[in-house]
Amino acid sequence: LKATCERYDVGLIEDAAQSFGSTDGICDITSFSFSTPKLISTGQGGCLATNDNDYAGKIRQLKDHGRSKSGSDKYLDFGINAKVTDIQAIIGMAQLKKAPERMERKRIIYNWYRHELQGVTGVTFLNNYKGYLPWFIDIYVKNRGSLKRYLHDKGVGSRPIYTPLPCLPTYETEEVFPVAEHYSEMGLWLPSSFGLKHENVVKICNHIKEFMNERT
């Protein structure tokens, strides 16, 4: 994608909504979400990040009705009203102070899961790149629906990962996307709260081991 965009001189935008705290992005513009369950929150909304001054200027103009500057009545281009409120900004600044601690906590919880489920037949993790920061901890199993029900019966919440966009009514197409569909059918998000303790993760993983052992 990066090479194609460079060939046609088109900017590459990435949806990194849940990836705040990760590093080594390669896109021209990156979007982050600050909704309630994210690493840091302003209640709702998000931000765009870029190292390109031209893109930054266009984004600022776009978010402020397409005006040349705030307070001006000169509308130079199409725009929307997407300015962050002062209250959201204050909340976000306070949340940023907590980001390093939360980032470290997420890595610790992720490593607990990896350690406890290491070598369990039928359970796999994605091999993430070096700068990856987990938001929800995801595992991949062939019998995801049954595992989800089993965990629910044990008092453990979980959630299937996203359905591929081409499989949704809004974007439905006759094309087939086997890789996206494969991982979507197998992916399950496990409890990932900052407040999880090691004994919580051990208990959750023991339930998963029990379930997988019953199927082998």
Secondary structure, 3 states (H helix, E strand, C coil): CHHHHHHCCCCCEEECCCCCCCCCCCCCEEEEECECCCCCCCECCEEEEECCHHHHHHHHHHHECCECCCCCCCECCCCCECCCCHHHHHHHHHHHCCHHHHHHHHHHHHHHHHHHCCCCCCCECCCCCCCCCCCCEEEECCCHHHHHHHHHHCCCCCEECCCCHHHCHHHCCCCCCHHHHHHHHHEEEECCCCCCCHHHHHHHHHHHHHHHHHCC
